[in-house]
Amino acid sequence: MRRITFHEFTLGDVEDPELYAAFPLGEFMDTEKGHWIKKHCSDPQYIIRPCPASYGTKVIVYGEVDEKSAVFYELKWGCSDR
């Protein structure tokens, strides 16, 4: 199994990052990449962290996939392992 960072985005300085991250997360999961993630990653997750560079918040979507799926992902969308 390999852990892959699928997507990252930043939010401004918001009062409730969970609330403000919900819409962009939903939009991302409705893309071709998001549908692939739902199909091949049994437990996609996200983490919200402070982003010192922007004084905001960074949202990181990640998960574990098998080796074959990881190779396909890297060929189609590029490597973004963490």
N, CA, C and O atoms as a Tinker XYZ file with bonds, in Angstrom:
   328  protein
     1  N      0.854000   -1.188000    0.000000    73     2
     2  CA     0.000000    0.000000    0.000000    64     1     3
     3  C      0.888000    1.236000    0.000000    63     2     4     5
     4  O      1.926000    1.275000    0.661000    81     3
     5  N      0.464000    2.236000   -0.748000    73     3     6
     6  CA     1.197000    3.490000   -0.799000    64     5     7
     7  C      0.272000    4.647000   -0.454000    63     6     8     9
     8  O     -0.870000    4.714000   -0.911000    81     7
     9  N      0.788000    5.548000    0.354000    73     7    10
    10  CA     0.028000    6.742000    0.718000    64     9    11
    11  C      0.306000    7.812000   -0.330000    63    10    12    13
    12  O      1.459000    8.114000   -0.637000    81    11
    13  N     -0.758000    8.376000   -0.872000    73    11    14
    14  CA    -0.646000    9.394000   -1.908000    64    13    15
    15  C     -1.404000   10.639000   -1.466000    63    14    16    17
    16  O     -2.513000   10.559000   -0.938000    81    15
    17  N     -0.786000   11.776000   -1.690000    73    15    18
    18  CA    -1.479000   13.049000   -1.507000    64    17    19
    19  C     -2.177000   13.349000   -2.826000    63    18    20    21
    20  O     -1.520000   13.602000   -3.836000    81    19
    21  N     -3.494000   13.321000   -2.818000    73    19    22
    22  CA    -4.267000   13.480000   -4.039000    64    21    23
    23  C     -4.485000   14.943000   -4.422000    63    22    24    25
    24  O     -4.508000   15.285000   -5.604000    81    23
    25  N     -4.641000   15.793000   -3.426000    73    23    26
    26  CA    -5.030000   17.175000   -3.721000    64    25    27
    27  C     -4.704000   18.049000   -2.522000    63    26    28    29
    28  O     -4.772000   17.598000   -1.379000    81    27
    29  N     -4.348000   19.301000   -2.788000    73    27    30
    30  CA    -4.114000   20.293000   -1.730000    64    29    31
    31  C     -4.707000   21.624000   -2.180000    63    30    32    33
    32  O     -4.672000   21.966000   -3.362000    81    31
    33  N     -5.244000   22.355000   -1.235000    73    31    34
    34  CA    -5.671000   23.717000   -1.521000    64    33    35
    35  C     -5.612000   24.526000   -0.232000    63    34    36    37
    36  O     -5.581000   23.973000    0.867000    81    35
    37  N     -5.599000   25.829000   -0.387000    73    35    38
    38  CA    -5.519000   26.698000    0.787000    64    37    39
    39  C     -6.796000   27.508000    0.923000    63    38    40    41
    40  O     -7.477000   27.820000   -0.054000    81    39
    41  N     -7.086000   27.829000    2.148000    73    39    42
    42  CA    -8.198000   28.713000    2.480000    64    41    43
    43  C     -7.603000   29.944000    3.152000    63    42    44    45
    44  O     -6.494000   29.896000    3.685000    81    43
    45  N     -8.325000   31.012000    3.125000    73    43    46
    46  CA    -7.870000   32.194000    3.840000    64    45    47
    47  C     -8.017000   31.999000    5.343000    63    46    48    49
    48  O     -8.269000   30.892000    5.820000    81    47
    49  N     -7.858000   33.063000    6.057000    73    47    50
    50  CA    -8.023000   33.030000    7.516000    64    49    51
    51  C     -9.518000   33.020000    7.811000    63    50    52    53
    52  O    -10.162000   34.068000    7.849000    81    51
    53  N    -10.053000   31.834000    8.018000    73    51    54
    54  CA   -11.495000   31.680000    8.223000    64    53    55
    55  C    -11.772000   31.220000    9.646000    63    54    56    57
    56  O    -10.927000   30.598000   10.290000    81    55
    57  N    -12.954000   31.533000   10.118000    73    55    58
    58  CA   -13.330000   31.188000   11.490000    64    57    59
    59  C    -13.529000   29.687000   11.677000    63    58    60    61
    60  O    -13.117000   29.129000   12.694000    81    59
    61  N    -14.158000   29.030000   10.699000    73    59    62
    62  CA   -14.438000   27.597000   10.793000    64    61    63
    63  C    -13.915000   26.889000    9.533000    63    62    64    65
    64  O    -14.652000   26.742000    8.558000    81    63
    65  N    -12.650000   26.450000    9.548000    73    63    66
    66  CA   -12.076000   25.831000    8.357000    64    65    67
    67  C    -12.833000   24.591000    7.870000    63    66    68    69
    68  O    -12.925000   24.368000    6.663000    81    67
    69  N    -13.367000   23.793000    8.773000    73    67    70
    70  CA   -14.136000   22.603000    8.369000    64    69    71
    71  C    -15.320000   23.007000    7.490000    63    70    72    73
    72  O    -15.592000   22.376000    6.468000    81    71
    73  N    -16.002000   24.039000    7.892000    73    71    74
    74  CA   -17.167000   24.510000    7.145000    64    73    75
    75  C    -16.760000   25.063000    5.782000    63    74    76    77
    76  O    -17.388000   24.753000    4.770000    81    75
    77  N    -15.725000   25.870000    5.758000    73    75    78
    78  CA   -15.290000   26.485000    4.511000    64    77    79
    79  C    -14.610000   25.492000    3.576000    63    78    80    81
    80  O    -14.582000   25.725000    2.368000    81    79
    81  N    -14.066000   24.398000    4.087000    73    79    82
    82  CA   -13.419000   23.391000    3.254000    64    81    83
    83  C    -14.434000   22.442000    2.614000    63    82    84    85
    84  O    -14.120000   21.786000    1.621000    81    83
    85  N    -15.629000   22.361000    3.161000    73    83    86
    86  CA   -16.618000   21.379000    2.701000    64    85    87
    87  C    -16.976000   21.553000    1.223000    63    86    88    89
    88  O    -17.023000   20.566000    0.489000    81    87
    89  N    -17.225000   22.774000    0.775000    73    87    90
    90  CA   -17.643000   22.989000   -0.614000    64    89    91
    91  C    -16.522000   22.660000   -1.601000    63    90    92    93
    92  O    -16.762000   21.913000   -2.550000    81    91
    93  N    -15.299000   23.190000   -1.415000    73    91    94
    94  CA   -14.226000   22.812000   -2.344000    64    93    95
    95  C    -13.904000   21.315000   -2.327000    63    94    96    97
    96  O    -13.558000   20.747000   -3.363000    81    95
    97  N    -14.014000   20.678000   -1.167000    73    95    98
    98  CA   -13.804000   19.228000   -1.095000    64    97    99
    99  C    -14.860000   18.487000   -1.905000    63    98   100   101
   100  O    -14.542000   17.552000   -2.639000    81    99
   101  N    -16.099000   18.899000   -1.774000    73    99   102
   102  CA   -17.179000   18.279000   -2.538000    64   101   103
   103  C    -16.997000   18.464000   -4.032000    63   102   104   105
   104  O    -17.214000   17.535000   -4.810000    81   103
   105  N    -16.595000   19.674000   -4.437000    73   103   106
   106  CA   -16.349000   19.933000   -5.857000    64   105   107
   107  C    -15.210000   19.059000   -6.378000    63   106   108   109
   108  O    -15.295000   18.506000   -7.474000    81   107
   109  N    -14.141000   18.938000   -5.582000    73   107   110
   110  CA   -13.017000   18.114000   -6.002000    64   109   111
   111  C    -13.427000   16.650000   -6.149000    63   110   112   113
   112  O    -13.042000   15.997000   -7.119000    81   111
   113  N    -14.190000   16.137000   -5.214000    73   111   114
   114  CA   -14.583000   14.734000   -5.274000    64   113   115
   115  C    -15.558000   14.452000   -6.420000    63   114   116   117
   116  O    -15.784000   13.289000   -6.754000    81   115
   117  N    -16.138000   15.486000   -7.027000    73   115   118
   118  CA   -17.012000   15.314000   -8.188000    64   117   119
   119  C    -16.243000   15.360000   -9.510000    63   118   120   121
   120  O    -16.847000   15.218000  -10.574000    81   119
   121  N    -14.928000   15.557000   -9.462000    73   119   122
   122  CA   -14.118000   15.569000  -10.683000    64   121   123
   123  C    -13.762000   14.143000  -11.086000    63   122   124   125
   124  O    -14.051000   13.190000  -10.360000    81   123
   125  N    -13.132000   14.007000  -12.252000    73   123   126
   126  CA   -12.681000   12.686000  -12.701000    64   125   127
   127  C    -11.712000   12.075000  -11.685000    63   126   128   129
   128  O    -11.795000   10.888000  -11.371000    81   127
   129  N    -10.804000   12.891000  -11.181000    73   127   130
   130  CA    -9.832000   12.402000  -10.196000    64   129   131
   131  C    -10.543000   11.973000   -8.914000    63   130   132   133
   132  O    -10.200000   10.946000   -8.330000    81   131
   133  N    -11.519000   12.745000   -8.479000    73   131   134
   134  CA   -12.274000   12.399000   -7.280000    64   133   135
   135  C    -13.019000   11.091000   -7.415000    63   134   136   137
   136  O    -13.047000   10.291000   -6.480000    81   135
   137  N    -13.627000   10.864000   -8.574000    73   135   138
   138  CA   -14.331000    9.600000   -8.806000    64   137   139
   139  C    -13.352000    8.424000   -8.808000    63   138   140   141
   140  O    -13.672000    7.345000   -8.309000    81   139
   141  N    -12.160000    8.636000   -9.371000    73   139   142
   142  CA   -11.140000    7.592000   -9.352000    64   141   143
   143  C    -10.744000    7.286000   -7.917000    63   142   144   145
   144  O    -10.598000    6.121000   -7.546000    81   143
   145  N    -10.569000    8.314000   -7.115000    73   143   146
   146  CA   -10.189000    8.135000   -5.707000    64   145   147
   147  C    -11.248000    7.326000   -4.969000    63   146   148   149
   148  O    -10.919000    6.398000   -4.229000    81   147
   149  N    -12.514000    7.674000   -5.166000    73   147   150
   150  CA   -13.602000    6.940000   -4.502000    64   149   151
   151  C    -13.590000    5.459000   -4.873000    63   150   152   153
   152  O    -13.901000    4.599000   -4.049000    81   151
   153  N    -13.226000    5.174000   -6.121000    73   151   154
   154  CA   -13.243000    3.790000   -6.597000    64   153   155
   155  C    -12.024000    2.988000   -6.122000    63   154   156   157
   156  O    -12.146000    1.797000   -5.837000    81   155
   157  N    -10.848000    3.630000   -6.033000    73   155   158
   158  CA    -9.616000    2.885000   -5.775000    64   157   159
   159  C     -9.036000    3.059000   -4.375000    63   158   160   161
   160  O     -8.155000    2.297000   -3.977000    81   159
   161  N     -9.504000    4.027000   -3.636000    73   159   162
   162  CA    -8.990000    4.253000   -2.282000    64   161   163
   163  C    -10.105000    3.925000   -1.292000    63   162   164   165
   164  O    -11.163000    4.555000   -1.302000    81   163
   165  N     -9.859000    2.946000   -0.449000    73   163   166
   166  CA   -10.919000    2.490000    0.450000    64   165   167
   167  C    -11.245000    3.502000    1.547000    63   166   168   169
   168  O    -12.362000    3.510000    2.064000    81   167
   169  N    -10.294000    4.349000    1.905000    73   167   170
   170  CA   -10.523000    5.298000    2.997000    64   169   171
   171  C     -9.856000    6.649000    2.718000    63   170   172   173
   172  O     -8.885000    7.000000    3.388000    81   171
   173  N    -10.363000    7.417000    1.733000    73   171   174
   174  CA    -9.764000    8.737000    1.498000    64   173   175
   175  C    -10.031000    9.646000    2.694000    63   174   176   177
   176  O    -11.115000    9.628000    3.276000    81   175
   177  N     -9.031000   10.432000    3.044000    73   175   178
   178  CA    -9.142000   11.319000    4.196000    64   177   179
   179  C     -8.629000   12.701000    3.839000    63   178   180   181
   180  O     -8.008000   12.901000    2.795000    81   179
   181  N     -8.895000   13.642000    4.712000    73   179   182
   182  CA    -8.315000   14.970000    4.546000    64   181   183
   183  C     -7.873000   15.468000    5.911000    63   182   184   185
   184  O     -8.366000   15.035000    6.953000    81   183
   185  N     -6.934000   16.384000    5.865000    73   183   186
   186  CA    -6.424000   16.987000    7.087000    64   185   187
   187  C     -6.377000   18.493000    6.854000    63   186   188   189
   188  O     -6.080000   18.956000    5.753000    81   187
   189  N     -6.671000   19.238000    7.895000    73   187   190
   190  CA    -6.645000   20.701000    7.827000    64   189   191
   191  C     -5.550000   21.179000    8.756000    63   190   192   193
   192  O     -5.538000   20.858000    9.944000    81   191
   193  N     -4.618000   21.961000    8.191000    73   191   194
   194  CA    -3.485000   22.455000    8.967000    64   193   195
   195  C     -3.299000   23.945000    8.735000    63   194   196   197
   196  O     -3.672000   24.465000    7.683000    81   195
   197  N     -2.724000   24.633000    9.710000    73   195   198
   198  CA    -2.376000   26.037000    9.483000    64   197   199
   199  C     -1.327000   26.145000    8.381000    63   198   200   201
   200  O     -0.469000   25.273000    8.246000    81   199
   201  N     -1.396000   27.205000    7.603000    73   199   202
   202  CA    -0.430000   27.446000    6.535000    64   201   203
   203  C      0.307000   28.746000    6.851000    63   202   204   205
   204  O     -0.217000   29.826000    6.578000    81   203
   205  N      1.505000   28.664000    7.416000    73   203   206
   206  CA     2.233000   29.877000    7.804000    64   205   207
   207  C      2.555000   30.788000    6.618000    63   206   208   209
   208  O      2.650000   32.005000    6.782000    81   207
   209  N      2.723000   30.213000    5.436000    73   207   210
   210  CA     3.068000   31.020000    4.262000    64   209   211
   211  C      1.945000   31.975000    3.873000    63   210   212   213
   212  O      2.208000   33.082000    3.404000    81   211
   213  N      0.703000   31.557000    4.063000    73   211   214
   214  CA    -0.422000   32.397000    3.654000    64   213   215
   215  C     -1.227000   32.930000    4.839000    63   214   216   217
   216  O     -2.209000   33.647000    4.650000    81   215
   217  N     -0.815000   32.582000    6.053000    73   215   218
   218  CA    -1.573000   32.941000    7.258000    64   217   219
   219  C     -3.006000   32.436000    7.190000    63   218   220   221
   220  O     -3.916000   33.016000    7.782000    81   219
   221  N     -3.187000   31.356000    6.464000    73   219   222
   222  CA    -4.504000   30.760000    6.319000    64   221   223
   223  C     -4.480000   29.311000    6.745000    63   222   224   225
   224  O     -3.852000   28.945000    7.739000    81   223
   225  N     -5.172000   28.496000    5.981000    73   223   226
   226  CA    -5.321000   27.087000    6.290000    64   225   227
   227  C     -5.069000   26.271000    5.032000    63   226   228   229
   228  O     -5.510000   26.649000    3.947000    81   227
   229  N     -4.363000   25.156000    5.169000    73   227   230
   230  CA    -4.129000   24.252000    4.047000    64   229   231
   231  C     -4.945000   22.988000    4.273000    63   230   232   233
   232  O     -4.977000   22.444000    5.376000    81   231
   233  N     -5.604000   22.529000    3.214000    73   231   234
   234  CA    -6.387000   21.293000    3.250000    64   233   235
   235  C     -5.678000   20.287000    2.346000    63   234   236   237
   236  O     -5.385000   20.584000    1.188000    81   235
   237  N     -5.405000   19.098000    2.877000    73   235   238
   238  CA    -4.686000   18.062000    2.150000    64   237   239
   239  C     -5.560000   16.814000    2.089000    63   238   240   241
   240  O     -5.983000   16.295000    3.122000    81   239
   241  N     -5.831000   16.332000    0.874000    73   239   242
   242  CA    -6.604000   15.111000    0.667000    64   241   243
   243  C     -5.612000   13.999000    0.361000    63   242   244   245
   244  O     -4.779000   14.137000   -0.535000    81   243
   245  N     -5.699000   12.890000    1.103000    73   243   246
   246  CA    -4.736000   11.805000    0.934000    64   245   247
   247  C     -5.412000   10.463000    1.179000    63   246   248   249
   248  O     -6.554000   10.396000    1.632000    81   247
   249  N     -4.687000    9.408000    0.871000    73   247   250
   250  CA    -5.191000    8.070000    1.121000    64   249   251
   251  C     -4.197000    7.032000    0.676000    63   250   252   253
   252  O     -3.167000    7.354000    0.084000    81   251
   253  N     -4.506000    5.791000    0.959000    73   251   254
   254  CA    -3.650000    4.672000    0.580000    64   253   255
   255  C     -4.300000    3.876000   -0.543000    63   254   256   257
   256  O     -5.498000    3.594000   -0.523000    81   255
   257  N     -3.473000    3.523000   -1.522000    73   255   258
   258  CA    -3.920000    2.686000   -2.635000    64   257   259
   259  C     -2.900000    1.568000   -2.827000    63   258   260   261
   260  O     -1.772000    1.653000   -2.343000    81   259
   261  N     -3.308000    0.523000   -3.537000    73   259   262
   262  CA    -2.359000   -0.563000   -3.809000    64   261   263
   263  C     -1.317000   -0.094000   -4.831000    63   262   264   265
   264  O     -1.458000    0.965000   -5.441000    81   263
   265  N     -0.292000   -0.889000   -4.999000    73   263   266
   266  CA     0.841000   -0.502000   -5.857000    64   265   267
   267  C      0.414000   -0.279000   -7.309000    63   266   268   269
   268  O      0.868000    0.671000   -7.947000    81   267
   269  N     -0.440000   -1.131000   -7.827000    73   267   270
   270  CA    -0.902000   -1.002000   -9.214000    64   269   271
   271  C     -1.676000    0.310000   -9.405000    63   270   272   273
   272  O     -1.475000    1.012000  -10.396000    81   271
   273  N     -2.540000    0.628000   -8.474000    73   271   274
   274  CA    -3.307000    1.871000   -8.555000    64   273   275
   275  C     -2.396000    3.087000   -8.404000    63   274   276   277
   276  O     -2.618000    4.119000   -9.036000    81   275
   277  N     -1.368000    2.959000   -7.560000    73   275   278
   278  CA    -0.424000    4.063000   -7.364000    64   277   279
   279  C      0.324000    4.362000   -8.654000    63   278   280   281
   280  O      0.519000    5.528000   -8.998000    81   279
   281  N      0.746000    3.328000   -9.369000    73   279   282
   282  CA     1.450000    3.529000  -10.639000    64   281   283
   283  C      0.520000    4.190000  -11.648000    63   282   284   285
   284  O      0.924000    5.120000  -12.347000    81   283
   285  N     -0.725000    3.719000  -11.732000    73   283   286
   286  CA    -1.688000    4.328000  -12.645000    64   285   287
   287  C     -1.880000    5.804000  -12.303000    63   286   288   289
   288  O     -1.873000    6.658000  -13.190000    81   287
   289  N     -2.052000    6.100000  -11.018000    73   287   290
   290  CA    -2.258000    7.477000  -10.579000    64   289   291
   291  C     -1.077000    8.367000  -10.990000    63   290   292   293
   292  O     -1.271000    9.467000  -11.509000    81   291
   293  N      0.134000    7.882000  -10.756000    73   291   294
   294  CA     1.322000    8.665000  -11.091000    64   293   295
   295  C      1.441000    8.905000  -12.584000    63   294   296   297
   296  O      1.852000    9.986000  -13.006000    81   295
   297  N      1.090000    7.920000  -13.383000    73   295   298
   298  CA     1.151000    8.089000  -14.831000    64   297   299
   299  C      0.086000    9.064000  -15.331000    63   298   300   301
   300  O      0.339000    9.850000  -16.244000    81   299
   301  N     -1.085000    9.012000  -14.742000    73   299   302
   302  CA    -2.184000    9.870000  -15.210000    64   301   303
   303  C     -2.102000   11.296000  -14.662000    63   302   304   305
   304  O     -2.285000   12.255000  -15.411000    81   303
   305  N     -1.832000   11.445000  -13.368000    73   303   306
   306  CA    -1.900000   12.752000  -12.734000    64   305   307
   307  C     -0.568000   13.245000  -12.169000    63   306   308   309
   308  O     -0.497000   14.364000  -11.661000    81   307
   309  N      0.458000   12.457000  -12.245000    73   307   310
   310  CA     1.751000   12.874000  -11.701000    64   309   311
   311  C      1.940000   12.398000  -10.274000    63   310   312   313
   312  O      0.985000   12.052000   -9.579000    81   311
   313  N      3.171000   12.389000   -9.864000    73   311   314
   314  CA     3.520000   11.886000   -8.542000    64   313   315
   315  C      3.309000   12.959000   -7.487000    63   314   316   317
   316  O      3.738000   14.099000   -7.666000    81   315
   317  N      2.659000   12.608000   -6.398000    73   315   318
   318  CA     2.482000   13.557000   -5.294000    64   317   319
   319  C      2.510000   12.825000   -3.960000    63   318   320   321
   320  O      1.698000   13.104000   -3.078000    81   319
   321  N      3.431000   11.900000   -3.814000    73   319   322
   322  CA     3.569000   11.175000   -2.549000    64   321   323
   323  C      4.063000   12.112000   -1.475000    63   322   324   325
   324  O      4.747000   13.096000   -1.757000    81   323
   325  N      3.710000   11.798000   -0.227000    73   323   326
   326  CA     4.198000   12.546000    0.928000    64   325   327
   327  C      4.875000   11.574000    1.837000    63   326   328
   328  O      5.376000   11.962000    2.893000    81   327
